[in-house]
């Protein structure tokens, strides 16, 4: 199983996101669970970012919201970096 490591800055962003979007808590939790079980699950739509964010990946929470992650598959670790809409994260 993949281990998710939460940084202090991400925890703050995550709390702010959940407070602003309480209706997305269930979708967010499902996304995190899927990341732990199988980060390549088709519904996550895991993809590598380009440009200034080329060292990060992104997964879908839903059609509007994304979670950008540092994806260290060799160490079986995922580090969430940012959460928000497409425009906010990218």
C-alpha positions as CSV (number, residue, x, y, z in Angstrom):
1,X,0.0,0.0,0.0
2,X,1.1,3.5,-0.8
3,X,1.8,5.8,2.1
4,X,0.5,9.4,1.9
5,X,2.7,12.0,3.7
6,X,1.0,15.3,4.6
7,X,3.1,18.4,4.9
8,X,2.1,21.2,7.2
9,X,1.4,23.6,4.3
10,X,-0.8,21.0,2.6
11,X,-2.7,20.3,5.8
12,X,-3.5,24.1,6.0
13,X,-4.6,24.1,2.3
14,X,-6.7,21.0,2.8
15,X,-8.5,22.3,5.8
16,X,-9.2,25.6,4.0
17,X,-10.5,23.6,0.9
18,X,-12.8,21.4,3.0
19,X,-14.1,24.4,4.9
20,X,-14.9,26.2,1.6
21,X,-16.3,23.0,0.0
22,X,-17.9,20.8,2.7
23,X,-20.0,19.1,-0.1
24,X,-16.8,17.6,-1.5
25,X,-15.5,15.9,1.7
26,X,-16.8,12.4,0.5
27,X,-15.2,12.8,-3.0
28,X,-12.0,14.0,-1.5
29,X,-11.8,11.1,1.0
30,X,-12.5,8.6,-1.8
31,X,-9.7,10.2,-3.9
32,X,-7.3,9.8,-1.0
33,X,-8.4,6.2,-0.4
34,X,-7.9,5.3,-4.1
35,X,-4.5,6.9,-4.1
36,X,-3.4,4.7,-1.2
37,X,-4.8,1.5,-2.7
38,X,-4.0,2.1,-6.4
39,X,-2.7,5.5,-7.6
40,X,-3.2,4.3,-11.2
41,X,-6.9,3.7,-10.8
42,X,-8.6,5.0,-14.0
43,X,-11.0,7.3,-12.1
44,X,-8.1,9.3,-10.6
45,X,-6.8,10.2,-14.1
46,X,-3.2,10.4,-12.8
47,X,-1.1,12.4,-15.1
48,X,2.3,14.1,-15.1
49,X,2.2,17.9,-15.2
50,X,4.4,20.0,-17.6
51,X,6.2,23.3,-17.5
52,X,7.0,24.8,-14.1
53,X,5.1,21.9,-12.4
54,X,6.9,19.1,-14.3
55,X,8.1,17.4,-11.1
56,X,4.5,17.0,-10.0
57,X,1.5,14.8,-11.0
58,X,-2.2,15.6,-10.7
59,X,-5.3,13.5,-10.0
60,X,-9.0,14.4,-10.3
61,X,-11.2,14.8,-7.3
62,X,-14.0,15.5,-9.7
63,X,-14.4,17.3,-13.1
64,X,-13.7,20.7,-11.5
65,X,-11.2,20.0,-8.7
66,X,-7.7,18.6,-8.8
67,X,-5.1,17.4,-6.3
68,X,-1.5,18.0,-7.3
69,X,0.9,15.5,-5.8
70,X,4.5,14.6,-5.6
71,X,4.4,11.0,-6.7
72,X,7.4,8.9,-5.5
73,X,6.5,5.5,-6.7
74,X,9.8,3.9,-6.0
75,X,9.5,4.8,-2.3
76,X,5.8,4.0,-2.3
77,X,5.1,7.6,-1.1
78,X,2.7,10.3,-2.2
79,X,3.0,13.8,-0.9
80,X,0.0,16.0,-1.6
81,X,1.2,19.5,-2.7
82,X,-1.9,21.5,-3.6
83,X,-5.7,21.2,-3.9
84,X,-8.2,23.4,-5.8
85,X,-9.7,24.1,-9.2
86,X,-7.7,23.5,-12.4
87,X,-6.8,27.3,-12.5
88,X,-5.8,27.3,-8.8
89,X,-3.6,24.3,-8.9
90,X,-1.9,24.9,-12.2
